[in-house]
């Protein structure tokens, strides 16, 4: 998949179910996609992002060694998940309260009567007539942002839940165990320490949840100053430092500086000595030589200085008015301003329909470098989201298929599942009814008759075998009427694909009184 101007496009998919998941195979696939992008799509790859597994990271390192102009960051949506794992790994008393919150959420969702009362209470609150009642959310550990949303929703329902805890009829029904469970949950709702610690967890997870959605939050450290949170703060900061040490730091720092809405403002005042124009110019020059090694024109120190200060009369003197205009337009559309679009205003307009100059004109270095860096998306979450969306759409479509459409699709699924056995059955099988059991089955049955049967039981055994044969033949005819391929429905191929009771098991069931009627066989196949 490729990410071009904030949109994700599928370039090519690979079936790797029969191939080893090695760095070498991943490198081959990445190069195939890059050639398609360059030759067919006519775009220039500037970055490669994967998850942070060992094989994926090794593949990116190998490609970076061969093409140093690329940027190969880890997927930072996955990196945030690793930070959350480190957060939940801290040994602190705060997670006692998250366990209690999870238990409370499951109890609320399992009581329809309680949920009904909660909805009525919400509708009766002042100003609630224009809003539908909120429901209780159950989080999933495999999607940790849902845990944050579950705790956030529980805090939003704090007032209605406190009203609910005072309801006189909640513990009036059920057995003793149920009434005790209800009493424990109501006591939890009345406990101020529970709500206080749940708010602490929400405070910790909120900036990470925002970061997972490719947004920024800069007020986490300033707002979380309790001494009790030192262990959590140390674990989160340590995890972030660990991942920052592995990052392509020059690219990330340049992305902040070349964002005209930010420039040097996010860096602390004590670090201004490291971000003087000369230092920033050295950073810009290193990245320019890395990305454009064959270019004759380079960024200049005066250009960098004019950009950092928006010097009036310079090329970037009009930048403040452009920033305000783009911000107003974005807010009017309900979007965030895109710094790439702002830098495009400083690039020359090229009309492909007009004759191009014999000597190509190089774009201004600083805007070209800014657009390249700010176009990088260090996240592969879009790929996972797109794949999940497609699978959900397919599942939703099948939920609405009519029965006859499902039966028509069964032929394709059976052929896809059984593969070569269907082809073999087509060459070997016939539509003749099942024959009588083989001699060894008859001899085994006779021996069984001699040892265990009583008068009249041999006829019962033969009757059971005939019923089994008749049931199988009825099943073949049943499926043949529903347009299932004939080659699958012969006696030989059918027995090779569907597990059917043998005559021995049927005989045993007859002798023990556990024989099941053959009319259930069609139902078994439909379920399989």
Residue, then its C-alpha position, 0 to 999 in steps of 0.5 A: x500500500x502507498x500513502x499519497x497526499x493523505x490518502x491510502x492506495x492499494x498497490x499490490x497484494x501478495x499471498x504469503x500463506x505458503x512462504x516463510x516470513x523472512x526479511x529476504x522475502x519481504x525485501x523482494x516484495x517491497x522492491x516489486x512494489x517500489x518498481x511498480x510505483x516508479x514505472x507505472x504510477x510515476x511517483x517517487x517513494x520517499x519512505x517505507x513503514x512497517x511494524x517493528x517485528x525483527x524480520x520487518x525491521x531487518x528488511x527496512x535496514x537492508x533497504x536503507x543501506x542500499x537506498x539511503x535517500x529513503x526514510x524507514x521509520x517504525x509504525x508509530x501506531x504500534x509504538x504507542x501500543x508498546x508504550x501502553x504495554x509498558x504502562x500496564x506493566x507498572x506495579x502500582x495500586x492503580x490497576x486494582x481500580x481498573x480491575x474493579x471498573x472492568x468488573x462493574x462494566x461487565x455487571x452493568x452490561x449483563x443486567x438489562x433491567x439495570x441498563x433500562x433504569x440507567x437510560x431512564x435516569x439519563x433521559x430525566x436529567x436536565x438538558x438531556x431531552x435533545x441527546x440520546x442516552x449513552x450506553x456502557x462500553x466494554x473494552x477489549x485488551x486487543x484494542x487498548x484504545x477501547x479500554x480508554x474509551x470504556x473508562x472515559x464513558x464510565x466517568x461520563x456516566x458518573x452522575x446517572x450511575x450515582x442516581x442509579x445506586x440510590x434506586x430502592x428496587x435494584x437489590x429486591x430480586x434474585x437469589x442471595x448470591x445475586x443480591x450480594x453481587x448487586x450490593x457490592x456493585x452499588x457500594x462501588x458506585x458510591x465509593x469516591x476513591x473508585x471514581x478518583x482512581x478511574x479518573x487517574x487512569x483516564x488521565x494517563x491513557x488519554x495522551x496515548x490514545x490521542x497519539x494513536x490517532x495521529x494527534x498531539x497532546x502536550x499537556x500530559x506532563x504538566x497536568x499529572x504532577x501527583x507523587x503517586x504517579x511517579x512510577x507510571x510517569x517514569x515507565x512511560x517516559x522511559x518507554x518513549x526514550x527507548x523508542x526515540x533512541x531507535x528513531x531517525x531523529x534528524x527527520x523527526x526534528x526537521x518535521x517539527x521545525x518545517x511545520x510553519x505552525x510550530x517551527x521552534x515553539x515546541x522546544x523548551x527555552x533551555x534548548x534554544x542554544x541548540x536550535x539557533x539558525x546555524x544549528x538548524x541550517x546544519x540539520x537542513x543541509x544534512x537532510x538535503x544532501x541525503x535526499x538529493x545527493x545529485x542536486x547542484x542547488x542547496x538550501x542557504x543559511x539566509x533562507x533558513x533564517x528568513x523562514x525561522x523569523x518570517x523576515x518581512x520582505x523576504x520570500x517567507x515574509x507573507x507566511x503569517x497571512x498564508x497560515x491564517x488563511x489556510x487555518x480559517x479555510x480548514x476550520x470552515x471545512x471542519x479539518x486541520x490545516x495541512x502544512x504541505x499545502x502551505x509549502x506548495x504556495x512557495x513552489x513554482x506552478x508547472x503546467x504539463x500541457x505547456x512545453x517544458x524548458x530544455x534545462x529543468x528548473x530546480x524547485x526552491x530547496x527549502x520548500x521541496x525538502x519540507x514537502x518531502x519530509x512532511x509527506x511521510x506517514x510513519x504509520x501502517x495502521x491504515x493498512x490494517x484498518x483497510x483490510x479489517x474494513x474489507x473483511x467486515x464488509x464481506x461479512x456484513x454482505x453475507x449476513x444479508x444473503x438469502x438462503x438460495x444464494x448461500x447454497x449457490x455459494x456452497x459449490x464454490x466453497x467446497x471446491x475451494x476447500x477440498x481441491x484435488x480430492x474433488x478432481x479425483x472424485x470426478x474421475x473415479x466416482x459414479x452416481x450408483x447407490x452405495x453398495x453393501x458393506x465389504x466382506x470384512x465388515x460382514x465377517x466382523x458383524x457376524x463375529x459380533x453377532x455370535x459373541x454379543x447378540x441375542x435372538x432377533x438382533x442380527x436382523x436389527x443390525x442389517x436393518x441399521x445398515x440398510x437405514x444408513x445406506x438409505x440415509x446417505x443416498x437421500x442425502x446425496x439426492x437432497x444436495x443434488x436438488x440444490x444445484x451442488x456439483x454432481x462430482x462431489x455427491x457420489x458415494x466415494x467422493x462424499x465419504x472422502x470429504x464428509x465424516x460419516x459413521x461406519x457400519x461398526x459404529x452403527x452396529x454398536x449404537x444399535x446394540x447399545x440402544x443409541x442409534x440415531x435416526x438417519x433423517x438428521x444426516x442432511x442437517x449435519x451436512x448443512x451445518x458443516 
